Amino acid sequence: MNICGCLVSVARDAQATARAQMEAMAGVEVHAASDDGRLVVVVEDTADAYASDIIMALHNIPGVYALTLNFHHFEDAPSRAPVAVSHQEI
Protein backbone atom coordinates (compact mmCIF):
# COMPACT_ATOMS: atom_id res chain seq x y z
CA MET A 1 0.00 0.00 0.00
CA ASN A 2 1.31 3.42 -0.99
CA ILE A 3 0.05 6.68 0.48
CA CYS A 4 1.46 9.84 -1.09
CA GLY A 5 1.01 13.42 0.04
CA CYS A 6 1.40 15.86 -2.84
CA LEU A 7 1.36 19.59 -3.43
CA VAL A 8 -0.20 20.29 -6.82
CA SER A 9 0.16 23.71 -8.42
CA VAL A 10 -2.60 24.66 -10.84
CA ALA A 11 -3.20 27.77 -12.93
CA ARG A 12 -5.73 29.93 -11.08
CA ASP A 13 -8.16 30.03 -13.97
CA ALA A 14 -8.14 26.22 -14.19
CA GLN A 15 -8.30 25.44 -10.47
CA ALA A 16 -12.01 24.61 -10.19
CA THR A 17 -12.03 22.34 -13.23
CA ALA A 18 -8.74 20.65 -12.31
CA ARG A 19 -9.91 20.06 -8.75
CA ALA A 20 -13.15 18.48 -9.97
CA GLN A 21 -11.17 16.15 -12.25
CA MET A 22 -8.88 15.15 -9.39
CA GLU A 23 -11.77 14.49 -7.02
CA ALA A 24 -13.40 12.27 -9.65
CA MET A 25 -10.34 10.01 -9.79
CA ALA A 26 -10.24 6.83 -7.68
CA GLY A 27 -7.48 6.98 -5.07
CA VAL A 28 -7.34 10.80 -4.99
CA GLU A 29 -8.49 13.10 -2.18
CA VAL A 30 -8.11 16.89 -2.22
CA HIS A 31 -7.68 18.03 1.38
CA ALA A 32 -6.99 21.75 1.00
CA ALA A 33 -6.73 24.50 -1.59
CA SER A 34 -5.37 28.03 -1.59
CA ASP A 35 -6.47 31.02 -3.64
CA ASP A 36 -3.18 30.98 -5.55
CA GLY A 37 -3.79 27.54 -7.08
CA ARG A 38 -2.05 25.18 -4.67
CA LEU A 39 -3.86 21.97 -3.72
CA VAL A 40 -2.94 19.50 -0.99
CA VAL A 41 -3.70 16.07 -2.44
CA VAL A 42 -3.41 12.55 -1.04
CA VAL A 43 -3.00 9.71 -3.52
CA GLU A 44 -3.34 6.03 -2.62
CA ASP A 45 -3.01 2.79 -4.55
CA THR A 46 -6.28 1.42 -5.90
CA ALA A 47 -7.19 -2.04 -7.11
CA ASP A 48 -6.61 -0.84 -10.68
CA ALA A 49 -3.61 1.52 -10.41
CA TYR A 50 -0.53 2.22 -8.36
CA ALA A 51 -0.26 5.62 -6.70
CA SER A 52 2.67 6.43 -9.00
CA ASP A 53 0.47 5.92 -12.07
CA ILE A 54 -2.27 8.09 -10.57
CA ILE A 55 0.28 10.84 -9.86
CA MET A 56 1.39 10.73 -13.50
CA ALA A 57 -2.26 11.09 -14.53
CA LEU A 58 -2.57 14.16 -12.28
CA HIS A 59 0.27 15.76 -14.26
CA ASN A 60 -1.84 15.42 -17.41
CA ILE A 61 -4.83 17.37 -16.10
CA PRO A 62 -5.11 20.67 -17.99
CA GLY A 63 -3.87 23.56 -15.84
CA VAL A 64 -1.57 21.48 -13.64
CA TYR A 65 1.95 22.87 -14.04
CA ALA A 66 3.75 21.29 -11.07
CA LEU A 67 3.34 18.43 -8.63
CA THR A 68 5.70 17.62 -5.79
CA LEU A 69 5.73 14.51 -3.64
CA ASN A 70 6.03 15.74 -0.06
CA PHE A 71 5.21 12.57 1.87
CA HIS A 72 5.31 8.87 1.08
CA HIS A 73 4.30 5.93 3.25
CA PHE A 74 4.59 2.33 2.13
CA GLU A 75 3.68 -0.88 3.86
CA ASP A 76 3.17 -4.41 2.69
CA ALA A 77 -0.38 -5.57 2.32
CA PRO A 78 -1.52 -7.14 5.57
CA SER A 79 -1.45 -10.90 5.69
CA ARG A 80 -4.74 -12.65 5.95
CA ALA A 81 -5.37 -14.63 9.07
CA PRO A 82 -5.26 -18.36 8.46
CA VAL A 83 -8.63 -19.93 7.95
CA ALA A 84 -9.60 -22.22 10.82
CA VAL A 85 -10.23 -25.74 9.63
CA SER A 86 -12.61 -27.86 11.61
CA HIS A 87 -11.80 -31.51 11.88
CA GLN A 88 -14.49 -33.98 12.68
CA GLU A 89 -13.51 -37.08 14.52
CA ILE A 90 -14.50 -40.25 12.75
C-alpha positions, 0 to 999 in steps of 0.5 A: 500500500502506498500513500502519497502526500502531494502539493499540486500547483494549478493555474488559477483560472483552471483550479475549479475544473482541475480540482473536480477532475482530481476528485473524480479520480479513484485513489485521490483526495483533495484536502486543502486548496489556496487562492493561488492555485495550490492543492494538498492532495493525497494519492493512494493505490487502488485495485486498478492503479498504483499511486505512482500511475495516478500521480502521473495522470494528475500531471496530465490534467489541464492547468496542472503545471507542477506536482511535488511529492512531499510525503510517502508511506509504504507498507506491505499488504496485511497478511490474511489470518489463516482460515480455521479448519474444523476436523471432525472425529471419525 
